[in-house]
Amino acid sequence: MKNMFINDIKAGDLIDDIFVLSEKAMAQKRDGKNYLNIIFSDKTGSIKGVVWDRVDEISAAATSGDFVQIEGMVSEYRGILQLVVKKMTPVPSDSVNASDFLPATRRDIDKMFMRLLKITASIKSEHLKKLFDKFWDDMDFVRKFKNAPAAKKMHHAYIGGLLEHTLSMALLVDRIAGHYSGVDRDLLIAGAILHDIGKIREFKYKYNIDYSDEGRLLNHIVIGIMMVDEKLKELEDFPEELAVLLRHMIVSHHGTREFGSPEPPKTVEAVLLNYIDEIDSKVKGIRDFIATEDPNEAWTSYHRLLERHFYRGKGD
C-alpha cells in the first residue's frame, strides 16, 4: 500500500515506498564511471532520482513503466528535489492500486462529454454532422476519447485531460467565432474537437502516462489525420474541399513547423484554432504550475519551459 506521495516529499525525507519508474537513462561521471538518472511518478507528480552505487544492478532491476519499491533519501540539487536511490525492486502491477499513480480530472467526465455533444449538435453543416455521428457512434473511440490525457507533462496531463481540453476549446470557439465576420463556425468547432484526437493513440496510460510506439513514430497530428480519413471513407459525397480544410486544421494547429505543424495555418479558421489551442493549453499549464508553488510567496519559482517567474499577488 502506498503511503507517501510525491507532492508531500521534502528534502531530508527517507523514502521507502512504491512509484512508477517513468524514465531512466545511463550517464557518465567525469571519471568515466556510470550513474543512472531516473524519473519516478505517482498521481501527484514526478521527482528526479539518481543512482550512484550498484548502478548496473539497479538499472537491470526494472524497465520504464514498471512499479518499483524505492529506498533512498531526498536531497536538494540546484533548488530541485532529488531522490538518491539506494535500492529499487520491481513490484507486481496486480498488487498496487492504479488510482494512486494516474492523475485524473476533477470534473465529471460524462457531464463534460454531454456538453460536447450539445455543441456538435449545434453544427449546421450536414456533412460535418454526419462525420461526428461516425465518431460518436464508435463506442471504442468514445471510451478512449473520454479517458485519454492531453499531454504527458505540460497541460491537462491526466485521465480525462483530452476531453477537458477539447471542451474548453469548443466553448472558446463559441465565444470567438461570432466576433469576426465571415468565420466558418462549423469548421472551427470541428477543428477544435478533432485537432487532438490522435492523442488517444499517441499516449499509453494504463499505469502512467507515456508515449506509445505509434505515438513516438508518427505523433498525434499524423494519427489524427489517419483517424479522420478512416471515418471519411465511410461517408458518401463528403465535399473534398471541406475534407482538405478540415485536415488543414489538424495539420496546422501547432502554428509553426518549429512546434510540430507540417504546415502553418493558412486559413482564418486555422489561425484562430492555433491561438485558441495556445490560450487554453498555456493558461492551464501556468495555473497548474502556480498551484504547486508556495501560496505565501508573491512570485513563483522559475518556470524553466516558459522561461519566467509568475506573479501571483501579495494576498490580503
SULRAPE-V524426 format. One record per residue. RES is the residue in three letters. OMEGA is omega in radians with two decimals (* if undefined). Layout:
RES_OMEGA / RES_OMEGA
//
This chain:
MET_-3.11 / LYS_-3.09 / ASN_-3.07 / MET_3.11 / PHE_-2.99 / ILE_-3.11 / ASN_3.09 / ASP_-3.04 / ILE_3.11 / LYS_3.07 / ALA_-3.12 / GLY_-3.14 / ASP_2.96 / LEU_-3.04 / ILE_2.99 / ASP_-3.01 / ASP_-3.06 / ILE_3.07 / PHE_2.97 / VAL_3.03 / LEU_-3.05 / SER_-3.11 / GLU_2.97 / LYS_-3.11 / ALA_3.11 / MET_3.10 / ALA_-3.12 / GLN_3.03 / LYS_-3.12 / ARG_3.14 / ASP_3.10 / GLY_3.13 / LYS_-3.11 / ASN_2.87 / TYR_-3.01 / LEU_3.00 / ASN_-3.07 / ILE_2.96 / ILE_3.09 / PHE_-3.13 / SER_2.89 / ASP_-3.03 / LYS_-3.08 / THR_3.13 / GLY_-3.12 / SER_3.11 / ILE_3.11 / LYS_3.09 / GLY_3.11 / VAL_3.09 / VAL_-3.13 / TRP_-3.04 / ASP_-3.14 / ARG_-2.98 / VAL_-3.08 / ASP_3.14 / GLU_-3.12 / ILE_3.13 / SER_-3.10 / ALA_-3.04 / ALA_-3.06 / ALA_3.10 / THR_-3.12 / SER_-3.11 / GLY_3.14 / ASP_2.91 / PHE_-3.11 / VAL_2.99 / GLN_-3.05 / ILE_2.97 / GLU_-3.12 / GLY_-3.12 / MET_-3.13 / VAL_3.06 / SER_3.10 / GLU_-3.12 / TYR_-3.11 / ARG_3.08 / GLY_-3.10 / ILE_3.11 / LEU_-3.13 / GLN_-3.13 / LEU_3.10 / VAL_-2.99 / VAL_3.07 / LYS_-3.10 / LYS_3.11 / MET_-3.07 / THR_3.10 / PRO_3.11 / VAL_3.13 / PRO_-3.08 / SER_-3.11 / ASP_3.14 / SER_-3.12 / VAL_3.07 / ASN_-3.04 / ALA_-3.12 / SER_3.07 / ASP_-2.97 / PHE_3.14 / LEU_3.05 / PRO_-3.10 / ALA_3.08 / THR_3.07 / ARG_-3.10 / ARG_-3.12 / ASP_-3.06 / ILE_-3.10 / ASP_3.10 / LYS_3.09 / MET_-3.12 / PHE_3.12 / MET_3.08 / ARG_3.12 / LEU_3.09 / LEU_3.12 / LYS_3.12 / ILE_3.13 / THR_3.10 / ALA_3.14 / SER_3.10 / ILE_-3.10 / LYS_-3.13 / SER_3.14 / GLU_-3.14 / HIS_3.13 / LEU_3.08 / LYS_3.14 / LYS_3.10 / LEU_3.13 / PHE_3.06 / ASP_3.13 / LYS_3.11 / PHE_-3.05 / TRP_3.08 / ASP_3.13 / ASP_-3.02 / MET_3.11 / ASP_3.09 / PHE_-3.10 / VAL_3.14 / ARG_-3.12 / LYS_-3.13 / PHE_3.13 / LYS_-2.99 / ASN_-3.02 / ALA_2.97 / PRO_3.10 / ALA_-3.13 / ALA_3.07 / LYS_-3.05 / LYS_-2.81 / MET_-3.08 / HIS_3.13 / HIS_-3.07 / ALA_-3.12 / TYR_3.13 / ILE_-3.07 / GLY_-3.09 / GLY_3.13 / LEU_3.11 / LEU_-3.14 / GLU_3.12 / HIS_-3.12 / THR_3.12 / LEU_3.13 / SER_3.12 / MET_3.13 / ALA_3.10 / LEU_3.06 / LEU_3.09 / VAL_-3.12 / ASP_-3.13 / ARG_-3.02 / ILE_-3.00 / ALA_-3.11 / GLY_-3.10 / HIS_-3.11 / TYR_3.14 / SER_3.05 / GLY_3.13 / VAL_3.10 / ASP_-3.08 / ARG_-3.12 / ASP_-3.14 / LEU_-3.13 / LEU_3.08 / ILE_3.13 / ALA_3.12 / GLY_-3.14 / ALA_-3.08 / ILE_-3.04 / LEU_-2.97 / HIS_-3.08 / ASP_-3.03 / ILE_3.11 / GLY_-3.13 / LYS_3.08 / ILE_3.07 / ARG_3.12 / GLU_-3.10 / PHE_2.90 / LYS_-2.96 / TYR_3.10 / LYS_-3.14 / TYR_3.04 / ASN_-3.10 / ILE_3.11 / ASP_3.14 / TYR_2.99 / SER_3.06 / ASP_3.12 / GLU_-3.13 / GLY_3.12 / ARG_-3.07 / LEU_-3.02 / LEU_-3.01 / ASN_-2.95 / HIS_3.13 / ILE_3.12 / VAL_3.13 / ILE_3.13 / GLY_3.08 / ILE_3.11 / MET_-3.10 / MET_3.09 / VAL_-3.13 / ASP_3.09 / GLU_3.13 / LYS_3.14 / LEU_3.12 / LYS_-3.12 / GLU_-3.10 / LEU_3.09 / GLU_3.02 / ASP_3.04 / PHE_-3.05 / PRO_-3.09 / GLU_3.14 / GLU_3.12 / LEU_3.11 / ALA_3.14 / VAL_3.13 / LEU_3.12 / LEU_3.07 / ARG_-3.13 / HIS_3.09 / MET_-3.13 / ILE_-3.08 / VAL_-2.96 / SER_-2.94 / HIS_3.04 / HIS_2.97 / GLY_-3.09 / THR_3.08 / ARG_3.14 / GLU_-3.12 / PHE_2.97 / GLY_3.10 / SER_3.09 / PRO_3.08 / GLU_3.05 / PRO_3.13 / PRO_-3.08 / LYS_2.97 / THR_3.12 / VAL_-3.13 / GLU_3.14 / ALA_3.09 / VAL_3.13 / LEU_3.14 / LEU_3.12 / ASN_-3.11 / TYR_3.09 / ILE_3.08 / ASP_3.13 / GLU_3.13 / ILE_-3.03 / ASP_-3.11 / SER_-3.11 / LYS_-3.13 / VAL_3.13 / LYS_-3.14 / GLY_-3.14 / ILE_3.14 / ARG_3.11 / ASP_3.11 / PHE_3.14 / ILE_-3.11 / ALA_3.14 / THR_-3.05 / GLU_-3.14 / ASP_-3.10 / PRO_-3.13 / ASN_-3.13 / GLU_3.13 / ALA_-3.13 / TRP_3.05 / THR_2.94 / SER_-3.06 / TYR_3.07 / HIS_-2.99 / ARG_-3.11 / LEU_-3.13 / LEU_3.01 / GLU_3.10 / ARG_2.90 / HIS_3.07 / PHE_-3.13 / TYR_-3.12 / ARG_3.12 / GLY_-3.08 / LYS_3.10 / GLY_-3.10 / ASP_*
//
